[in-house]
Every structure is written in C-alpha cells, then in structure tokens.
Amino acid sequence: MSQHALVARIGRIGVWHGGLGRLPAATGRQAAAEIERLGFGALWVGEGVTSKEAFTHAGLLLAATERLTVATGIANIWARDAAASHAATRTLAEAYDGRFLLGLGASHAPLVGLRGHTYAKPLAAMRGYLDAMDGAPYEGPAPAAEPGRVLAALGPKMLELARDRASGAHPYFVPVEHTVRAREVLGAGPLLAPEQAVLLESDPATARGLAREHHLRHYLTLPNYVGSLRRFGFDDDDFAGGGSDRLVDALVAWGDVDAIRRRVREHLDAGADHVAVQPLTADLEPGLGQLRELAPALLAG
C-alpha cells in the first residue's frame, strides 16, 4: 500500500495504547469505539509477553468499530511464524475492508528470551521473516487491496529495510530528532508514523515524575532503546534514575493542550506522516479523558 493511500486511511493523528491488551474485551471495544468517535484515524495496540495476542486483539477492536484503522504496534516476529502472520494479516484486511495495518518488530533480547528464543541478529531475523511472509501461500479470500505493513525501526539499517521491504516505519520511544533522521533514511515515499507519549500536566515536577513512572523507567531497561537514544547525544547520566529531565522532556510531551499540539506539529514538520499519541496514565479512563481534551486541537488540521 502506498504512502498516500495509508495516510488517507489512517489520517495524520492516531492513538497508541498498550494497556488495552490487559483489559477485558468489552472494555477495549468500548474504548476503541470512543477513540473512533473522537475522530482519531488509527488505534495502535502493543503486544507484550503476557498480554493479548496481537492479531486476535486487533480483530476484537476492528469488530467494535466502523472506520478506525487498527494497527499492531508491534506484532512480535518471535511470537508466531511468518506464514501465520501473513495469513492473519490477509484475513483481517479482507474481513474489515483494509482497516488493519500490520506493524512488525524484532522486539528486545530480554523479552524474546522470555519466549524461549535466542535474540541474535535482529536485522537478519526481520529480513528472513519478511522473505518467508512474502513466500507464504494463502488460499483464503484476498483483500481488495494489498495490506500495508510497517516496521518498528530505530537504527539506520532497520529503517532502510522498512524503506525497501515495507510500507514504512513505526518508531517508538523516540525524540523529534529521530523523526528527522528517519525521514532522511526513508526518503520521500514510505510512511513514517512515530509514537509520541503525552501527558496533560503543567507542573514540571509532577509531569516528569509521572513520565518516569509510567514510561521511561521500564523502557530504559531495554538496550535497543538506550542504544537508539545514544545516537542523539544522550548518555549514562541521562539514563540513570528513570531518566534525566532532559531525556524526559525529549520523549514525553507534557504541559497544556497547546504544548502537546506543538510537539506533535514538530514531528509532522520533521517529516512524519502520522503521529500516534500515547496518553500516559495507569488507568484507562484518565487516558481517554486526555484524548477527549486533546482531540479538538490535534485533529483541527
């Protein structure tokens, strides 16, 4: 699927929500329906080792909506073989009029180890997985259009693979500077859809404390993210204690609605086609509350 077709389908602003994978299906369906009513173009859902399986979860959310694109952010290549991902992608794309977008990622060594696999040469693993997907037979009904797929690409080599073998890239836990670099690598054609954590809180100490608790502290234990951030001048001092103020401010857009709108606009101006905003809260309802408040400003055009 072309960049133009994907952007037309998912719009400029979507929602990233990992927590839905730990909630009852009925609650997730209600949340997806509200996100659609608010006007967001896509809902990106994660896949953890202990949360819902990505394709099954996407099907539940697609069934609860009419226009919203549901995207995996990301489906882990170590969780199922390539033929299964190929069949699941085409099944959902055909059943829901192309509203499913596959996001694939090689995950992280500690998480892959929990699945009983050895994390080695992720770039080669992803390339081989794409080869196997492209060569897999499928005899079910074909979707009307070839489904799009994006890769969870951080470094230049994975971004090049996203450019050459996918519809684009879905970077996660990245500053705006990464969006600039990613667009340079991808060139003008492929989709670039970064995630952006957001927090409607204007007190600096409170906002940074919540950002560390709900976002940075966990992800800074994963070497891929730390290595990616080092490329943009962050060092060991920034990674200590759940993240320096400088790092928090680069990764989390906090403040009032205008502050968050400006950060989203920075990504778009830097070359992003679509930004997936992730409200940082421990519970679902406060996150939906943030989305209700943000939607008029972010979706105004």
Summary of the structure (lengths in Angstrom):
residues: 301
radius of gyration: 17.9
end to end distance: 23.7
largest distance: 55.9
contacts: 1046
relative contact order: 0.14
helix: 52%
strand: 14%
